[in-house]
Amino acid sequence: MSHHKKPEIGIVPPGPNAADWVRRDESVISQSYTRTYPLVVEKGKGAFIEDVDGNRYLDFTSGIAVTATGHCHPAIVERIINQSKRLIHMSGTDFYYPSEIRLAEKLTAMTPGNHPKKVFFTNSGTESNEAAMKLARYHTKRPFYISFYGGFYGRTMGALSLTASKEVHKRGFAPFVPGVVHVPYAYCYRCPYNLKAGECDFYCVTWIREELFRTTVPPDEVAAIFIEAIQGEGGYVVPPDGYLRRMAELAGEFGMLLVVDEVQSGMGRTGRMFACEHDGVVPDILTIAKGIASGLPLGAMVGSSSVMTWEKGSHASTFGGNPVACEAALGTIELLENGLVDNAADVGAYILSKLKEMKARHPPIGDVRGRGLMIGIEFVRSEDKREMAIEERNAIIRGCFKRGLLLLGCGQSVIRLIPPLIISREDADTALAILEETIDEVERR
């Protein structure tokens, strides 16, 4: 008899307790928050969440790719408790403490490349990208940045200026930080030039050299190329093999820095510690957050020592590198290195194979893509697969919630699967069964 835990919905959500909390929230919390469905969380353990009405859900969101080791992993909780008893805060940009230094040593050793590196700690992915923007300009003395359509780098003004994934992120906030030039990302699965795989020789990279630099921005005035190893909010777009390498070569040719955003794709999620390793790319600057500390707010910008040339006082952070968060990160990395990255590769490949079988049974599934446990399922309407099925995608997410599976969308009509890296094939089967049952229901409508 199997003892595998499964979702359990005793009260159709939102139950009375959840509905009450939602009403209270609406009177005091900013309406800018996006809530996909009325989940009011009471507690979490492993890959499961329990709401305030006692319903149990299988979590395939990981708090937006944050709880890589699952909810409240006992080894992480123990580190948090022990560190909290010793020291909670002393600002690592003004003083010294061992946990911050140990974590920096670990990050410089585990990030791509054997060259000397240094770390600047932050509280989030947005702050990591803001720090990278400042460092790139300071080091190169150049004013411009190249970023990508579909890219998401954060919501503070600098990171928002790089971002180009949804107009709602930018409406009402202009003018933005000047000097950002946006270009197409590797949309090979939906190429804007209607080129098929193998025909283009990375035309989107060649276009930057031959057209953008000729007409729009001088290459010797570009400080950095900011690129996601896999586009997250833009739709879980996985570039073809060689694309990141070609972009790195382009940056090197003109003396630009290559800044790789691994905020969502890093820390083991793709079956490698960092997604850029799949293409053998060593960035000048790497930005990290989300999965690094199993739920505590922490980010990092890891840069080559030869690039980290800013002077004392140029940049700082009161809370970045907090000792409790650093201890959680050290525990997270230990778990990742001792099996969770391999599990992400194994279970991710299993899910992708099952989804491709599911795609053959369901015409609205237009594309399935991903690496490890960073998987996107795109839903379409038209036979040529160009019309995005936005309403249907949203209905599937809500239907899965009612059945006990937590999902999130991204892009125009993509569902993303970003479960904790601890999940088993049994968990995957449970999630896929709920997903297909819900797709069947939406198709019948």
C-alpha positions in Angstrom: 0.0 0.0 0.0 1.4 3.4 -1.0 1.9 6.1 1.7 2.6 8.8 -0.9 1.0 12.0 0.2 -1.5 13.6 -2.2 -3.5 16.8 -2.4 -6.7 16.8 -0.3 -9.5 19.3 -0.8 -12.1 19.0 2.0 -13.6 22.5 1.5 -14.0 24.0 -1.9 -11.5 26.9 -2.0 -11.8 29.6 -0.9 -13.3 28.2 2.3 -14.8 30.5 5.0 -11.5 31.2 6.7 -9.7 32.0 3.5 -12.6 34.2 2.3 -12.4 36.2 5.5 -8.6 36.7 5.2 -9.1 37.8 1.6 -11.6 40.4 2.7 -9.2 41.7 5.3 -6.4 41.8 2.9 -8.3 43.9 0.4 -8.7 46.7 2.9 -5.0 47.0 3.9 -2.7 45.5 1.3 -1.6 47.3 -1.9 -3.8 46.5 -4.9 -0.7 46.3 -7.0 -0.1 42.7 -5.8 -1.1 40.0 -8.2 -3.1 37.2 -6.8 -3.9 34.4 -9.3 -6.4 32.6 -7.0 -7.5 32.9 -3.4 -4.9 30.7 -1.7 -4.4 31.7 2.0 -1.5 29.7 3.3 -1.3 28.4 6.9 1.8 26.2 6.7 4.0 24.3 4.3 6.1 21.1 4.5 8.2 19.7 1.7 6.3 20.0 -1.6 2.9 20.6 0.1 1.0 23.7 1.3 -1.9 23.7 3.7 -4.4 26.6 3.7 -6.3 28.1 6.6 -9.3 25.8 5.9 -7.2 22.7 6.1 -7.0 21.9 2.4 -3.7 20.4 1.3 -2.1 21.4 -2.1 0.8 20.1 -4.1 3.0 23.1 -4.7 4.4 23.4 -8.2 5.2 27.1 -7.7 7.9 27.0 -4.9 6.8 30.5 -3.9 7.9 31.6 -7.5 11.0 29.3 -7.7 12.2 30.2 -4.2 11.8 27.2 -1.9 14.2 25.0 -3.8 14.6 22.6 -0.9 10.9 22.5 -0.2 8.9 24.2 2.5 10.5 24.3 6.0 13.2 21.7 5.3 14.4 20.5 8.7 18.1 21.1 7.9 17.4 24.7 6.9 15.1 25.4 9.9 17.8 24.1 12.2 20.4 26.5 10.7 18.0 29.4 10.9 17.2 28.7 14.6 20.8 28.2 15.6 22.0 31.4 13.8 19.1 33.4 15.2 20.2 32.5 18.7 23.7 33.9 18.0 23.3 36.9 15.7 20.4 38.2 13.6 21.9 41.4 12.1 25.0 43.5 12.1 25.2 44.8 8.5 27.8 43.1 6.4 28.7 46.3 4.4 30.0 48.0 7.6 31.2 45.0 9.7 32.4 41.4 9.3 30.9 38.1 10.3 31.8 34.6 9.4 28.6 33.4 7.7 28.7 36.1 5.0 32.4 35.4 4.3 31.8 31.6 4.1 28.9 32.0 1.7 30.9 34.4 -0.5 33.8 31.8 -0.6 31.3 29.1 -1.6 29.7 31.2 -4.3 33.0 32.3 -5.9 34.0 28.6 -6.0 30.7 27.2 -7.4 29.8 29.8 -10.1 31.2 29.2 -13.6 34.8 29.9 -14.3 38.0 29.3 -12.3 39.1 33.0 -12.3 39.1 35.1 -9.1 35.7 36.6 -8.3 34.0 38.7 -5.6 30.5 38.9 -4.3 28.1 41.8 -3.5 25.1 40.6 -1.4 21.6 41.9 -1.9 18.1 41.1 -0.7 16.5 40.1 -4.1 17.0 39.6 -7.8 16.0 43.1 -8.5 18.7 44.4 -6.3 21.3 42.0 -7.8 20.5 43.4 -11.2 20.6 47.0 -10.0 24.1 46.4 -8.5 25.2 44.8 -11.8 23.9 47.8 -13.8 25.9 50.2 -11.5 29.1 48.1 -11.6 28.9 47.7 -15.4 28.8 51.5 -15.9 31.4 52.2 -13.3 33.9 49.7 -14.7 33.5 50.3 -18.4 32.7 54.1 -18.2 30.1 53.4 -21.0 26.5 54.6 -20.9 24.4 51.9 -22.7 23.0 48.5 -21.9 21.5 45.9 -24.3 18.5 43.9 -22.9 15.9 41.7 -24.5 12.2 41.7 -25.4 10.5 39.3 -23.1 13.1 39.8 -20.4 12.3 40.4 -16.8 15.0 41.8 -14.4 12.9 43.3 -11.6 10.7 46.2 -10.7 12.9 48.9 -9.2 13.7 51.7 -11.7 16.9 50.4 -13.1 15.9 46.8 -13.3 12.5 47.9 -14.7 14.3 49.8 -17.4 15.9 46.5 -18.5 12.6 44.7 -18.3 10.3 44.2 -21.4 8.0 41.4 -20.6 4.6 43.0 -19.9 3.4 46.5 -20.5 1.6 46.6 -17.1 5.0 46.6 -15.4 5.9 49.9 -17.0 2.6 51.7 -17.4 2.6 55.0 -15.5 6.3 54.9 -14.4 8.1 56.6 -17.3 10.6 58.1 -17.8 13.0 55.2 -17.2 16.7 55.0 -16.7 18.2 56.1 -20.0 20.5 54.0 -22.1 18.7 50.7 -22.4 18.3 49.2 -25.9 16.0 46.2 -26.3 16.6 43.5 -28.9 14.8 40.2 -29.8 15.6 37.1 -27.6 16.1 33.6 -29.1 12.4 33.0 -30.0 13.4 30.0 -32.2 10.2 28.2 -31.4 8.3 31.2 -32.7 10.8 33.0 -34.8 9.8 36.6 -35.8 11.7 36.1 -39.0 10.0 32.8 -39.9 13.3 31.0 -40.0 13.4 27.3 -39.2 15.9 25.8 -36.8 19.2 25.3 -38.5 18.5 28.0 -41.2 19.4 31.1 -39.2 22.9 30.6 -37.8 21.8 32.7 -34.9 20.6 35.5 -37.1 19.3 37.3 -34.0 22.9 37.6 -32.8 24.2 38.6 -36.2 21.4 41.3 -36.4 22.8 43.0 -33.3 26.3 43.3 -34.9 25.2 44.2 -38.4 22.1 46.3 -37.9 21.8 47.5 -34.3 25.4 48.7 -34.1 25.2 50.3 -37.5 22.0 52.2 -36.9 21.2 52.6 -33.2 24.0 52.4 -30.7 27.8 52.4 -31.1 29.2 49.1 -29.8 32.1 50.9 -28.0 29.5 52.7 -25.9 27.7 49.6 -24.6 28.6 48.7 -21.0 26.9 45.3 -20.8 24.6 42.8 -22.3 22.0 41.7 -19.7 20.6 38.3 -20.6 18.6 35.6 -18.9 20.0 32.1 -19.4 16.4 31.0 -19.8 13.7 33.7 -20.0 11.4 33.4 -17.0 8.5 35.8 -17.0 8.8 36.1 -20.8 7.5 32.5 -21.2 10.1 30.0 -20.1 11.9 30.5 -23.4 14.9 28.1 -23.7 17.5 29.4 -26.2 19.1 26.8 -28.5 22.5 25.3 -27.8 25.2 27.8 -28.8 23.1 30.9 -28.4 24.5 32.1 -25.1 28.0 31.3 -26.4 27.5 33.5 -29.4 26.2 36.3 -27.2 29.3 35.9 -25.0 31.5 36.1 -28.1 29.7 39.2 -29.3 30.2 40.9 -25.9 33.9 40.0 -25.9 34.4 41.2 -29.4 33.4 44.8 -28.4 34.7 44.9 -24.8 31.2 44.7 -23.3 30.4 42.8 -20.1 28.2 39.8 -20.3 25.7 39.9 -17.3 23.8 36.6 -17.0 20.6 36.8 -14.9 20.2 33.4 -13.1 17.7 34.7 -10.6 15.0 32.2 -11.6 17.1 29.6 -13.5 20.0 29.3 -11.0 20.6 27.3 -7.9 20.1 23.9 -9.4 16.7 24.4 -11.0 17.7 23.3 -14.5 19.6 20.2 -13.5 22.9 22.2 -13.4 23.8 24.6 -10.6 23.5 27.4 -13.2 21.7 27.3 -16.5 24.5 29.0 -18.4 26.6 25.9 -17.7 24.5 24.0 -20.2 26.1 26.2 -22.9 29.6 26.4 -21.3 29.3 30.2 -20.8 31.4 32.0 -18.1 29.8 35.4 -17.5 31.6 38.5 -16.4 28.8 39.1 -13.8 26.2 36.6 -12.6 23.1 37.7 -10.7 21.4 35.3 -8.2 18.4 35.3 -5.8 15.2 33.3 -5.4 16.3 29.7 -4.7 19.6 30.6 -2.9 18.2 30.6 0.7 15.2 28.4 0.7 12.7 31.2 1.3 14.7 33.8 3.2 15.4 37.1 1.3 18.9 37.0 -0.2 20.5 37.8 -3.5 24.0 38.1 -4.8 25.9 39.6 -7.7 29.0 37.6 -8.4 31.5 39.4 -10.6 35.0 38.8 -11.9 37.6 40.4 -9.6 39.0 42.2 -12.6 35.5 43.8 -13.1 34.8 44.6 -9.5 36.8 47.8 -9.6 34.5 50.2 -7.8 35.8 52.0 -4.8 34.8 51.8 -1.1 31.4 53.4 -0.6 30.3 53.1 -4.2 27.5 50.7 -3.3 26.2 49.1 -0.1 23.2 47.3 1.5 22.0 47.4 5.0 20.4 43.9 5.0 22.1 42.2 2.1 24.2 39.2 3.4 22.1 39.0 6.6 23.7 36.3 8.8 20.5 34.3 9.2 19.8 34.3 5.4 23.5 33.4 4.7 23.2 30.3 7.0 20.1 29.3 5.2 21.9 29.6 1.9 24.9 27.5 3.1 22.4 24.8 4.1 20.6 25.1 0.7 23.8 24.7 -1.2 24.8 21.7 0.8 21.5 20.0 0.0 21.7 21.0 -3.7 25.2 19.5 -4.0 24.2 16.3 -2.2 21.5 15.2 -4.7 18.9 17.8 -5.3 20.5 19.1 -8.5 20.6 15.6 -9.9 17.0 15.0 -8.8 16.0 18.1 -10.7 17.6 16.8 -13.8 16.1 13.3 -13.5 12.5 14.3 -12.5 12.5 17.2 -14.9 13.4 14.9 -17.8 10.6 12.6 -16.7 8.0 15.4 -16.6 9.1 16.7 -20.0 8.7 13.2 -21.6 5.2 12.9 -20.1 4.2 16.3 -21.2 5.2 15.6 -24.8 3.0 12.5 -24.7 0.2 14.7 -23.3 0.7 17.3 -26.1 -0.1 14.6 -28.6 -3.5 14.1 -26.9 -4.3 17.8 -26.5 -4.2 20.2 -29.5 -4.3 23.3 -27.3 -0.8 22.5 -26.1 1.3 24.4 -28.6 4.8 23.9 -27.2 6.5 22.2 -24.3 10.0 23.4 -23.3 12.3 23.6 -20.4 15.4 22.2 -18.6 15.3 20.4 -15.3 12.4 21.6 -13.1 12.0 24.8 -15.1 9.3 23.8 -17.6 6.9 25.8 -19.7 3.7 24.6 -21.4 2.3 27.0 -24.0 -1.4 27.0 -24.8 -2.7 28.1 -28.2 -6.0 28.4 -30.1 -5.3 28.5 -33.8 -4.1 25.6 -35.9 -0.9 27.4 -36.9 -0.3 27.8 -33.1 0.1 31.6 -33.4 -2.9 32.7 -31.4 -2.3 32.5 -27.7 -5.0 30.8 -25.5 -4.8 33.3 -22.6 -8.2 32.7 -21.1 -7.9 28.9 -21.5 -4.5 29.0 -19.7 -5.9 31.0 -16.9 -8.9 28.6 -16.6 -6.5 25.7 -16.4 -4.5 27.3 -13.6 -7.7 28.0 -11.6 -9.1 24.5 -12.2 -5.9 22.9 -11.0 -6.1 25.1 -7.8 -9.6 23.7 -7.1 -8.2 20.2 -7.4 -5.2 20.8 -5.2 -2.4 21.7 -7.5 -0.7 25.1 -7.3 0.5 26.6 -10.6 1.5 29.9 -12.0 1.5 31.4 -15.5 4.2 33.4 -17.4 4.4 34.9 -20.9 1.1 35.3 -22.7 -0.3 31.8 -22.4 2.3 29.7 -20.7 1.9 27.6 -17.5 5.2 27.2 -15.7 6.1 24.1 -13.6 8.6 25.1 -10.9 8.2 22.7 -8.1 10.7 22.2 -5.2 13.7 20.3 -6.3 12.8 17.6 -3.7 9.8 16.2 -5.7 9.6 12.6 -6.7 8.3 11.0 -9.8 5.2 10.1 -7.8 4.6 13.8 -7.1 5.1 14.5 -10.8 2.6 11.8 -11.7 0.1 13.3 -9.3 0.5 16.8 -10.7 0.3 15.7 -14.3 -2.9 13.7 -13.6 -4.5 16.8 -12.1 -3.2 19.0 -15.0 -4.6 16.6 -17.7 -7.9 16.2 -16.0 -8.2 20.0 -15.9 -7.2 20.4 -19.5 -9.9 17.9 -20.4 -12.5 19.9 -18.6 -11.4 23.2 -20.2 -11.4 21.6 -23.7 -15.0 20.3 -23.2 -16.1 23.8 -22.5 
